[in-house]
Amino acid sequence: MTTGFAAERLSKKHGVPLVFTFHTLLPNYSSYLPALRNVGEAALTHIVKRHCAKAHCVTVSTLLMKDWLRDHGIRAPIRLVRPPN
């Protein structure tokens, strides 16, 4: 079980909001990382979309990430959280 699926279960069990942090464009890296090579870009995009659909809010660190999510149909609220300088 991934941490994303565990977080979904715990959020539901305890009645607390689920926040998904989208910090890496994993689908774009699927061909570079051996652990992701067999999964593929489409499957990783599906997983990201699934997690976002269940989240009450999604956080991102760049506008590029926000735009990628919107371009892939994510409708959940997205909050830009910039890293400290």
C-alpha positions as a printed Julia matrix, in Angstrom:
85×3 Matrix{Float64}:
   0.0    0.0     0.0
   1.34   3.44   -0.88
   1.27   6.38    1.5
  -1.39   7.98   -0.72
  -3.78   5.06   -0.28
  -3.02   4.9     3.44
  -3.74   8.63    3.78
  -7.08   8.18    2.01
  -8.1    5.44    4.44
  -6.96   7.38    7.51
  -8.68  10.55    6.34
 -11.96   8.72    5.92
 -11.61   6.77    9.17
 -10.88   9.87   11.27
 -13.07  12.34    9.38
 -10.26  14.75    8.56
  -9.58  16.51    5.25
  -7.27  14.81    2.79
  -4.51  16.99    1.35
  -2.5   15.67   -1.6
   0.93  17.2    -2.15
   1.9   17.12   -5.81
   5.62  17.8    -5.72
   7.04  15.8    -8.63
   5.81  15.26  -12.18
   6.27  11.5   -11.81
   4.54  10.65  -15.09
   7.26  12.58  -16.92
   9.98  10.53  -15.21
   8.52   7.08  -15.83
  11.03   6.22  -18.54
  14.04   7.35  -16.46
  13.42   5.59  -13.17
  13.78   1.8   -13.18
  11.09   1.39  -10.52
   8.6    3.32  -12.67
   9.63   2.08  -16.12
   7.15  -0.79  -16.14
   4.33   1.33  -14.79
   4.37   3.9   -17.59
   3.28   7.49  -17.94
  -0.42   6.77  -18.47
  -0.67   4.61  -15.34
   1.13   7.17  -13.2
  -1.09   9.95  -14.54
  -4.13   7.84  -13.65
  -2.86   7.36  -10.08
  -2.19  11.09   -9.65
  -5.65  11.94  -10.98
  -7.24   9.37   -8.68
  -5.51  10.77   -5.59
  -6.4   14.34   -6.57
 -10.04  13.42   -7.12
 -10.29  12.14   -3.55
  -8.44  15.09   -2.0
 -10.12  18.04   -0.36
  -7.16  20.16   -1.47
  -3.98  19.71   -3.5
  -0.78  21.61   -2.77
   1.89  22.41   -5.36
   5.15  24.33   -5.19
   5.14  25.84   -8.69
   2.66  27.22  -11.19
   3.93  24.61  -13.68
   2.61  21.87  -11.38
  -0.73  23.65  -10.99
  -1.05  24.08  -14.76
  -0.2   20.4   -15.35
  -2.95  19.33  -12.96
  -5.52  21.66  -14.53
  -4.47  20.51  -18.02
  -5.19  16.93  -16.88
  -8.68  17.77  -15.63
  -8.05  18.08  -11.89
 -10.94  20.01  -10.34
  -9.94  19.9    -6.67
  -8.85  23.18   -5.08
  -5.13  23.71   -5.72
  -3.01  25.83   -3.39
   0.42  27.13   -4.33
   2.81  26.71   -1.4
   6.15  28.27   -2.25
   9.28  26.91   -0.58
  11.0   29.27    1.86
  13.93  31.28    0.54
